[in-house]
Amino acid sequence: MTIAGKDGDDAKTVSCRGSTKRVRPTEGKTEMNQFHYSMVIQWDSRDNIFVVRVPELPGCVTHGDTYEEAVRQGEDAIESWIMAAIADNESLPPPRDYVAA
């Protein structure tokens, strides 16, 4: 997934799953806080970054220089992935529940 925006424009160009679209946050807007997707955050010592993967959302991967930045980037990547799926009229995969062993 690739995300880019223009200065002063709240629309994002989202490339995801072979499709590129301009999406405004209000298009197909749902309350993003209702989605509880998992983020797996791992340290990459080769590149000195924290890598974020969202297992439920195929191809949803990002990174940050700090743990806090990685979390923010992960939240943004989830929102962008959801916006792209909505723009493509695709269904959203259900979040996984944590089950203690």
Steps between C-alpha positions, in 0.01 A plus 500: 500500500626846412347818640569854384326832551538851363560799726170666592298208362342256744458235229750216488618303201481142615659215305396167638447158347586622149254793499571872541231743611465849648306463823375776727457415868127573474440256213351185644607628841435272789616554853852358485503436876246222448766287329733313731762342278821351640836664444816290525794731568852361467843659515708477180863534605617510139313821422464625860122534471189352655304305236122481536288227344123468522433126463130534416561747214708348217789722394449747785859565612670819613781611730624773733831617641361480855243270656258789539540604136449137393170488690382826337607375157323170566176681590528710184572191287191324640281803427641531148457127433136521613437811289648325193286191558187716535590693184541167316167371641682215671392344825714550809648196669386458859750587773640202690423466868777427746449166667712426808641150507 
